[in-house]
Amino acid sequence: MKNREIKLNKKFYKEENHDHIQQFRIYDPSEKKFYYSGGTPTMLAFFFKFTAPLNTYYGMPYQRMLFLKDKNGKEIYEGDIVKIGQEIRIARYDAPPSTILVA
């Protein structure tokens, strides 16, 4: 898979050897928790089938894992609120598909 560029605070960083499997999460407002997909095609298929009502009826968005970690080692997903220096921003996956922006 080709390299990605990560844009943080108006600077671009290249991430080499991006051979990760896409992973997602979605929030369940009735249970007040996130559901996370697995990394295999079968797990992804089951995840999307199981969570489709959350996306359709509750309008909850799927959030893609960005393959970045915060200072505590926790994965960052689309929509996460992150602090860069003194600025608070929202992480998002943006076009082209090989670029991640922290807006």
C-alpha positions as a Markdown table, in Angstrom:
| # | Residue | x | y | z |
|---|---|---|---|---|
| 1 | Met | 0.0 | 0.0 | 0.0 |
| 2 | Lys | 1.3 | 3.5 | -0.7 |
| 3 | Asn | 2.6 | 5.9 | 1.9 |
| 4 | Arg | 0.3 | 8.4 | 3.6 |
| 5 | Glu | 0.8 | 12.0 | 4.4 |
| 6 | Ile | -0.4 | 13.2 | 7.7 |
| 7 | Lys | -1.0 | 16.9 | 8.2 |
| 8 | Leu | -0.7 | 18.2 | 11.7 |
| 9 | Asn | -0.7 | 21.9 | 12.5 |
| 10 | Lys | 0.0 | 22.8 | 8.8 |
| 11 | Lys | 3.0 | 20.4 | 8.5 |
| 12 | Phe | 3.0 | 17.2 | 6.5 |
| 13 | Tyr | 4.5 | 14.0 | 7.8 |
| 14 | Lys | 5.0 | 10.8 | 5.8 |
| 15 | Glu | 4.0 | 7.5 | 7.3 |
| 16 | Glu | 6.0 | 4.7 | 5.8 |
| 17 | Asn | 4.8 | 1.0 | 5.3 |
| 18 | His | 1.1 | 1.6 | 5.8 |
| 19 | Asp | -0.1 | -2.0 | 5.7 |
| 20 | His | -2.8 | -1.5 | 8.3 |
| 21 | Ile | -6.3 | -3.0 | 7.9 |
| 22 | Gln | -9.0 | -0.3 | 8.0 |
| 23 | Gln | -10.9 | -0.3 | 11.3 |
| 24 | Phe | -14.0 | 1.7 | 12.3 |
| 25 | Arg | -16.1 | 2.5 | 15.3 |
| 26 | Ile | -19.7 | 3.8 | 15.9 |
| 27 | Tyr | -21.4 | 5.2 | 19.0 |
| 28 | Asp | -24.5 | 3.6 | 20.4 |
| 29 | Pro | -26.5 | 6.4 | 22.1 |
| 30 | Ser | -28.9 | 4.0 | 23.9 |
| 31 | Glu | -26.0 | 1.9 | 25.4 |
| 32 | Lys | -23.7 | 5.0 | 25.7 |
| 33 | Lys | -20.7 | 3.2 | 24.3 |
| 34 | Phe | -18.7 | 2.6 | 21.1 |
| 35 | Tyr | -18.7 | -0.6 | 19.1 |
| 36 | Tyr | -15.4 | -1.3 | 17.3 |
| 37 | Ser | -14.8 | -3.3 | 14.1 |
| 38 | Gly | -12.2 | -6.0 | 13.9 |
| 39 | Gly | -9.5 | -6.1 | 11.3 |
| 40 | Thr | -10.5 | -9.0 | 9.1 |
| 41 | Pro | -12.9 | -8.8 | 6.2 |
| 42 | Thr | -15.4 | -11.1 | 8.0 |
| 43 | Met | -15.3 | -9.0 | 11.1 |
| 44 | Leu | -15.8 | -5.8 | 9.1 |
| 45 | Ala | -18.8 | -7.4 | 7.3 |
| 46 | Phe | -20.4 | -8.4 | 10.6 |
| 47 | Phe | -19.7 | -5.0 | 12.2 |
| 48 | Phe | -21.4 | -3.1 | 9.4 |
| 49 | Lys | -24.4 | -5.5 | 9.3 |
| 50 | Phe | -24.7 | -5.3 | 13.1 |
| 51 | Thr | -24.3 | -1.5 | 13.4 |
| 52 | Ala | -26.3 | -0.4 | 10.3 |
| 53 | Pro | -29.4 | 0.6 | 12.4 |
| 54 | Leu | -27.2 | 2.9 | 14.5 |
| 55 | Asn | -26.1 | 4.6 | 11.3 |
| 56 | Thr | -29.5 | 4.6 | 9.6 |
| 57 | Tyr | -32.0 | 5.3 | 12.4 |
| 58 | Tyr | -29.9 | 7.3 | 14.8 |
| 59 | Gly | -27.7 | 9.0 | 12.2 |
| 60 | Met | -24.5 | 8.1 | 14.0 |
| 61 | Pro | -21.5 | 8.3 | 11.7 |
| 62 | Tyr | -18.9 | 5.6 | 11.2 |
| 63 | Gln | -15.5 | 6.8 | 12.4 |
| 64 | Arg | -12.4 | 5.5 | 10.8 |
| 65 | Met | -9.3 | 4.8 | 12.8 |
| 66 | Leu | -6.5 | 7.2 | 11.7 |
| 67 | Phe | -3.6 | 5.0 | 12.7 |
| 68 | Leu | -2.3 | 7.8 | 15.0 |
| 69 | Lys | -2.0 | 7.5 | 18.7 |
| 70 | Asp | -2.3 | 10.1 | 21.4 |
| 71 | Lys | 0.2 | 10.8 | 24.1 |
| 72 | Asn | -1.2 | 7.9 | 26.2 |
| 73 | Gly | -1.0 | 5.4 | 23.3 |
| 74 | Lys | -4.7 | 5.4 | 22.6 |
| 75 | Glu | -5.8 | 5.2 | 18.9 |
| 76 | Ile | -7.2 | 8.3 | 17.4 |
| 77 | Tyr | -10.4 | 8.1 | 15.3 |
| 78 | Glu | -12.2 | 10.5 | 13.0 |
| 79 | Gly | -14.2 | 13.0 | 15.1 |
| 80 | Asp | -11.9 | 12.7 | 18.2 |
| 81 | Ile | -11.1 | 16.0 | 19.8 |
| 82 | Val | -7.3 | 16.5 | 20.0 |
| 83 | Lys | -5.1 | 19.1 | 21.5 |
| 84 | Ile | -2.0 | 20.2 | 19.5 |
| 85 | Gly | 0.0 | 22.7 | 21.4 |
| 86 | Gln | -2.6 | 25.1 | 22.8 |
| 87 | Glu | -5.1 | 24.5 | 20.0 |
| 88 | Ile | -8.1 | 22.1 | 20.3 |
| 89 | Arg | -9.0 | 20.5 | 17.0 |
| 90 | Ile | -11.2 | 17.7 | 15.6 |
| 91 | Ala | -9.4 | 14.8 | 13.8 |
| 92 | Arg | -10.8 | 13.9 | 10.4 |
| 93 | Tyr | -9.9 | 11.7 | 7.4 |
| 94 | Asp | -9.9 | 14.0 | 4.3 |
| 95 | Ala | -9.5 | 13.6 | 0.6 |
| 96 | Pro | -7.3 | 12.5 | -1.1 |
| 97 | Pro | -7.6 | 9.2 | 0.8 |
| 98 | Ser | -3.9 | 9.3 | 1.6 |
| 99 | Thr | -4.1 | 12.4 | 3.7 |
| 100 | Ile | -5.2 | 12.8 | 7.3 |
| 101 | Leu | -6.0 | 16.3 | 8.6 |
| 102 | Val | -6.4 | 17.5 | 12.1 |
| 103 | Ala | -8.8 | 20.4 | 11.5 |
